[in-house]
Amino acid sequence: MEWINTPESSNIASFGYNAVNRVLTVEFKSGGRYEYFEVPSAVFAAMKAADSKGQFLAQSIKGRYRYASI
């Protein structure tokens, strides 16, 4: 799994992607951790490239993919 640390983000501590299972894992600075399911690799690539990871998560992932708190 590839992990990306995001010290510049006010909300997201890090995120990672499992390409085999197509699961995006997001760890928040508040301590919460969520898995988003069936996320295409292109969406992960777009999140890596986004200027604001939190804004990208809110606009392009939340509400579009199933998720679970872990």
Residue frames as a rotation matrix with the C-alpha (Angstrom) as fourth column:
MET 1
0.588 0.809 0.000 0.00
0.809 -0.588 0.000 0.00
0.000 0.000 -1.000 0.00
GLU 2
-0.416 -0.678 0.606 1.30
0.659 -0.684 -0.312 3.42
0.626 0.270 0.732 -0.93
TRP 3
0.364 0.484 -0.796 1.00
0.905 -0.387 0.178 5.99
-0.222 -0.785 -0.579 1.90
ILE 4
-0.147 -0.304 0.941 1.05
0.511 -0.838 -0.191 9.74
0.847 0.453 0.279 1.43
ASN 5
-0.257 0.020 -0.966 1.74
0.912 -0.326 -0.249 12.00
-0.320 -0.945 0.065 4.43
THR 6
0.099 0.406 0.909 -0.01
0.668 -0.704 0.242 15.36
0.738 0.583 -0.341 4.28
PRO 7
-0.396 -0.308 -0.865 1.57
0.894 -0.343 -0.287 17.74
-0.208 -0.887 0.412 6.80
GLU 8
-0.991 0.004 0.133 0.19
0.043 -0.938 0.344 20.69
0.126 0.347 0.929 4.80
SER 9
-0.255 0.966 -0.050 -3.41
0.201 0.103 0.974 19.56
0.946 0.239 -0.220 5.34
SER 10
-0.573 0.124 0.810 -5.33
-0.734 -0.517 -0.440 20.95
0.365 -0.847 0.387 8.30
ASN 11
0.342 0.867 0.363 -7.62
-0.934 0.357 0.026 17.90
-0.107 -0.348 0.931 8.40
ILE 12
0.961 0.039 -0.275 -5.94
-0.125 0.945 -0.303 14.83
0.248 0.326 0.912 6.84
ALA 13
0.475 -0.823 0.310 -2.82
-0.505 0.033 0.862 13.30
-0.720 -0.566 -0.400 8.43
SER 14
-0.729 -0.672 -0.128 -2.19
-0.514 0.415 0.751 10.73
-0.452 0.613 -0.648 5.68
PHE 15
0.519 0.855 0.001 -3.89
-0.666 0.405 -0.626 8.54
-0.536 0.324 0.780 3.13
GLY 16
-0.650 -0.729 0.216 -3.09
-0.470 0.608 0.640 5.33
-0.597 0.315 -0.738 1.33
TYR 17
0.314 0.741 -0.593 -4.37
-0.937 0.142 -0.319 3.19
-0.152 0.656 0.739 -1.48
ASN 18
-0.380 -0.303 0.874 -4.55
-0.163 0.952 0.259 -0.57
-0.911 -0.044 -0.411 -1.95
ALA 19
-0.449 0.136 -0.883 -4.69
-0.874 -0.271 0.403 -1.01
-0.184 0.953 0.241 -5.72
VAL 20
-0.959 0.080 -0.272 -5.58
-0.001 0.959 0.284 -4.71
0.284 0.273 -0.919 -5.55
ASN 21
-0.507 0.795 -0.334 -8.67
0.836 0.358 -0.417 -4.15
-0.212 -0.491 -0.845 -3.39
ARG 22
-0.390 0.274 0.879 -9.33
0.439 -0.783 0.440 -0.59
0.809 0.558 0.185 -4.63
VAL 23
0.595 0.507 -0.624 -9.55
0.779 -0.170 0.604 0.69
0.200 -0.845 -0.496 -1.05
LEU 24
-0.115 -0.536 0.836 -8.57
0.087 -0.844 -0.529 4.23
0.990 0.012 0.144 -0.11
THR 25
0.295 0.132 -0.947 -7.70
0.931 0.183 0.315 4.64
0.215 -0.974 -0.069 3.57
VAL 26
0.060 -0.196 0.979 -7.75
0.052 -0.979 -0.199 8.13
0.997 0.063 -0.048 5.07
GLU 27
-0.040 -0.168 -0.985 -6.33
0.983 0.172 -0.070 8.96
0.181 -0.971 0.158 8.49
PHE 28
0.562 0.365 0.742 -7.48
0.276 -0.929 0.248 12.25
0.780 0.066 -0.623 9.99
LYS 29
-0.479 -0.779 0.404 -5.50
-0.083 -0.418 -0.905 14.46
0.874 -0.467 0.135 12.33
SER 30
0.081 0.618 0.782 -8.34
-0.930 -0.235 0.282 14.04
0.358 -0.750 0.556 14.84
GLY 31
-0.598 -0.408 0.690 -7.43
-0.658 0.741 -0.132 10.34
-0.458 -0.533 -0.712 15.03
GLY 32
0.437 0.834 0.338 -10.27
-0.390 0.514 -0.764 8.90
-0.810 0.203 0.550 12.95
ARG 33
-0.766 -0.630 -0.125 -9.51
-0.420 0.345 0.840 6.45
-0.486 0.696 -0.529 10.15
TYR 34
0.354 0.935 0.028 -11.85
-0.458 0.200 -0.866 5.53
-0.815 0.294 0.499 7.29
GLU 35
-0.747 -0.442 0.496 -11.75
0.207 0.555 0.806 3.13
-0.632 0.704 -0.323 4.37
TYR 36
0.131 0.728 -0.673 -13.49
-0.723 -0.394 -0.567 4.06
-0.678 0.561 0.475 1.11
PHE 37
-0.189 -0.128 0.974 -14.32
0.172 0.972 0.161 1.10
-0.967 0.198 -0.162 -1.12
GLU 38
0.261 0.245 0.934 -14.18
0.880 0.338 -0.334 0.55
-0.397 0.909 -0.127 -4.89
VAL 39
0.633 -0.160 -0.757 -12.20
-0.191 -0.980 0.048 3.75
-0.750 0.114 -0.652 -5.48
PRO 40
0.901 -0.311 0.302 -10.57
0.400 0.329 -0.855 3.76
0.167 0.892 0.421 -8.95
SER 41
0.092 -0.965 -0.245 -6.80
0.936 0.000 0.351 4.28
-0.338 -0.262 0.904 -9.11
ALA 42
-0.294 -0.151 0.944 -7.40
0.668 -0.739 0.090 7.46
0.684 0.657 0.318 -11.15
VAL 43
0.726 0.592 0.350 -9.23
0.118 -0.609 0.785 8.98
0.678 -0.528 -0.511 -8.19
PHE 44
0.701 -0.572 -0.425 -6.28
0.599 0.150 0.786 8.18
-0.386 -0.806 0.448 -5.91
ALA 45
-0.279 -0.833 0.478 -3.92
0.960 -0.251 0.122 9.78
0.019 0.493 0.870 -8.44
ALA 46
0.058 0.394 0.917 -6.13
0.379 -0.859 0.345 12.86
0.924 0.328 -0.199 -8.59
MET 47
0.951 0.268 -0.156 -6.17
0.229 -0.268 0.936 13.11
0.209 -0.925 -0.317 -4.79
LYS 48
0.249 -0.941 -0.228 -2.37
0.874 0.117 0.472 12.93
-0.417 -0.316 0.852 -4.72
ALA 49
-0.502 -0.474 0.723 -2.22
0.810 -0.551 0.201 15.77
0.303 0.687 0.661 -7.24
ALA 50
0.490 0.816 0.307 -4.89
0.629 -0.575 0.523 17.94
0.603 -0.063 -0.795 -5.59
ASP 51
-0.338 -0.563 0.754 -3.81
-0.090 -0.778 -0.621 21.20
0.937 -0.278 0.213 -3.98
SER 52
-0.361 0.318 0.876 -6.23
-0.931 -0.182 -0.318 20.60
0.059 -0.930 0.362 -1.10
LYS 53
-0.899 -0.027 -0.437 -6.56
-0.051 0.998 0.044 16.95
0.435 0.062 -0.898 -0.07
GLY 54
-0.756 0.638 -0.145 -9.44
0.282 0.118 -0.952 17.71
-0.590 -0.761 -0.269 2.30
GLN 55
-0.184 0.684 -0.706 -11.39
-0.696 -0.598 -0.397 19.61
-0.694 0.418 0.587 -0.32
PHE 56
-0.535 -0.057 -0.843 -10.81
-0.744 0.505 0.438 16.82
0.401 0.861 -0.313 -2.85
LEU 57
-0.968 0.177 -0.176 -12.03
0.239 0.866 -0.440 14.24
0.075 -0.468 -0.880 -0.33
ALA 58
-0.510 0.813 -0.282 -15.17
0.032 -0.310 -0.950 16.27
-0.859 -0.494 0.132 0.39
GLN 59
-0.023 0.516 -0.856 -16.01
-0.810 -0.512 -0.286 16.96
-0.586 0.687 0.430 -3.26
SER 60
-0.076 -0.120 -0.990 -14.91
-0.923 0.384 0.024 13.78
0.377 0.916 -0.140 -5.05
ILE 61
-0.772 -0.294 -0.564 -15.00
-0.122 0.939 -0.323 10.91
0.624 -0.181 -0.760 -2.57
LYS 62
-0.871 0.491 0.018 -17.44
0.042 0.111 -0.993 11.49
-0.490 -0.864 -0.117 0.30
GLY 63
-0.014 0.978 -0.208 -20.97
-0.496 -0.188 -0.848 10.58
-0.868 0.091 0.488 -0.75
ARG 64
0.273 0.063 -0.960 -19.75
-0.955 0.136 -0.262 8.72
0.114 0.989 0.097 -3.85
TYR 65
-0.277 -0.479 -0.833 -18.09
-0.322 0.863 -0.390 5.64
0.905 0.160 -0.394 -2.36
ARG 66
0.793 0.486 -0.368 -19.08
0.113 0.476 0.872 3.25
0.599 -0.733 0.322 0.39
TYR 67
-0.209 -0.887 0.411 -17.02
-0.435 -0.292 -0.852 3.70
0.876 -0.357 -0.325 3.52
ALA 68
0.717 0.346 -0.604 -16.43
0.389 0.521 0.760 2.34
0.578 -0.780 0.239 7.00
SER 69
0.515 -0.538 0.667 -14.72
-0.802 -0.577 0.154 3.62
0.302 -0.614 -0.729 10.10
ILE 70
0.520 -0.397 -0.756 -11.81
0.251 0.917 -0.308 1.42
0.816 -0.030 0.577 11.16
